[in-house]
Amino acid sequence: MKIQPVTTWFNGEPQTATNFTLISINDNFTTSAVLYYELQKEIVNEEVVSYENLITATLDISGQDYKDWSVEPDANTWIYNWAAGKLNLVLITE
């Protein structure tokens, strides 16, 4: 998912992340889940687009947030918005 550019340090240099991916890596289907995320830099090389991970980490979701996510009709949009809020990211919808 595209995000408003975020500058971070990577290998001792400032880099700009413009892409955000989110994957559920552990979900007990009752009370909590662990989400893996990546903030990525877009690389365009001869019209081929690829991404380089600048930040990789996890987020935990539980409690009322987990309950809200589990009943949301559009759970994918909901969880991306939730995670972006936790990370102070601004999603760009296309």
Secondary structure as a PSIPRED ss2 file (coil, helix, strand):
# PSIPRED VFORMAT (PSIPRED V4.0)

   1 M C   1.000  0.000  0.000
   2 K E   0.000  0.000  1.000
   3 I E   0.000  0.000  1.000
   4 Q E   0.000  0.000  1.000
   5 P E   0.000  0.000  1.000
   6 V E   0.000  0.000  1.000
   7 T E   0.000  0.000  1.000
   8 T E   0.000  0.000  1.000
   9 W E   0.000  0.000  1.000
  10 F E   0.000  0.000  1.000
  11 N C   1.000  0.000  0.000
  12 G C   1.000  0.000  0.000
  13 E E   0.000  0.000  1.000
  14 P E   0.000  0.000  1.000
  15 Q E   0.000  0.000  1.000
  16 T E   0.000  0.000  1.000
  17 A E   0.000  0.000  1.000
  18 T E   0.000  0.000  1.000
  19 N E   0.000  0.000  1.000
  20 F E   0.000  0.000  1.000
  21 T E   0.000  0.000  1.000
  22 L E   0.000  0.000  1.000
  23 I E   0.000  0.000  1.000
  24 S E   0.000  0.000  1.000
  25 I E   0.000  0.000  1.000
  26 N E   0.000  0.000  1.000
  27 D E   0.000  0.000  1.000
  28 N C   1.000  0.000  0.000
  29 F C   1.000  0.000  0.000
  30 T C   1.000  0.000  0.000
  31 T C   1.000  0.000  0.000
  32 S E   0.000  0.000  1.000
  33 A E   0.000  0.000  1.000
  34 V E   0.000  0.000  1.000
  35 L E   0.000  0.000  1.000
  36 Y E   0.000  0.000  1.000
  37 Y E   0.000  0.000  1.000
  38 E E   0.000  0.000  1.000
  39 L E   0.000  0.000  1.000
  40 Q E   0.000  0.000  1.000
  41 K E   0.000  0.000  1.000
  42 E E   0.000  0.000  1.000
  43 I E   0.000  0.000  1.000
  44 V E   0.000  0.000  1.000
  45 N E   0.000  0.000  1.000
  46 E C   1.000  0.000  0.000
  47 E C   1.000  0.000  0.000
  48 V E   0.000  0.000  1.000
  49 V E   0.000  0.000  1.000
  50 S E   0.000  0.000  1.000
  51 Y E   0.000  0.000  1.000
  52 E E   0.000  0.000  1.000
  53 N E   0.000  0.000  1.000
  54 L E   0.000  0.000  1.000
  55 I E   0.000  0.000  1.000
  56 T E   0.000  0.000  1.000
  57 A E   0.000  0.000  1.000
  58 T E   0.000  0.000  1.000
  59 L E   0.000  0.000  1.000
  60 D E   0.000  0.000  1.000
  61 I E   0.000  0.000  1.000
  62 S E   0.000  0.000  1.000
  63 G H   0.000  1.000  0.000
  64 Q H   0.000  1.000  0.000
  65 D H   0.000  1.000  0.000
  66 Y H   0.000  1.000  0.000
  67 K H   0.000  1.000  0.000
  68 D H   0.000  1.000  0.000
  69 W H   0.000  1.000  0.000
  70 S H   0.000  1.000  0.000
  71 V H   0.000  1.000  0.000
  72 E C   1.000  0.000  0.000
  73 P C   1.000  0.000  0.000
  74 D C   1.000  0.000  0.000
  75 A H   0.000  1.000  0.000
  76 N H   0.000  1.000  0.000
  77 T H   0.000  1.000  0.000
  78 W H   0.000  1.000  0.000
  79 I H   0.000  1.000  0.000
  80 Y H   0.000  1.000  0.000
  81 N H   0.000  1.000  0.000
  82 W H   0.000  1.000  0.000
  83 A H   0.000  1.000  0.000
  84 A H   0.000  1.000  0.000
  85 G H   0.000  1.000  0.000
  86 K H   0.000  1.000  0.000
  87 L C   1.000  0.000  0.000
  88 N C   1.000  0.000  0.000
  89 L C   1.000  0.000  0.000
  90 V C   1.000  0.000  0.000
  91 L E   0.000  0.000  1.000
  92 I C   1.000  0.000  0.000
  93 T C   1.000  0.000  0.000
  94 E C   1.000  0.000  0.000
